[in-house]
Amino acid sequence: SPVSSTAEMTYMIRLDENMEKSLRSFIETIAQTEIYQNYAIQKERLKEEPDLERQIDDYRHKNLEIQQNYHGEELLQKMEEFEMNYASLCANPLVDRYLSAELALARMYQEIQKEIHERLGLH
């Protein structure tokens, strides 16, 4: 078997059996939410259109690149150009439904993280 570096071993944390069971239950609960169910449906529909999937990946990559590399007025200008360049993609109902479902799932995930941090006092 491959030998792990000390750094890798430092971050390897085994959840105890109780935590594993609770985590599986939590994940199942998330998978049963309307938000996740809608996301899964939209993702399956998108898989039938590989070209649109690729365009959405490009859209995400470019959006992230702009958000990370520009600030202030220049960011606003770049985002305006970005939105104009991708307007036709986002006008596609399949793409719009997928991106909306993905955003809703991301917001749910953020809310879960926020609750965990607040309840554990990890501000």
Secondary structure, DSSP 8 states (H G I E B T S, - for coil): -----HHHHHH-----HHHHHHHHHHHHHHHTSHHHHHHHHHHHHHHT-HHHHHHHHHHHHHHHHHHHH--HHHHHHHHHHHHHHTHHHHHSHHHHHHHHHHHHHHHHHHHHHHHHHHHHT--
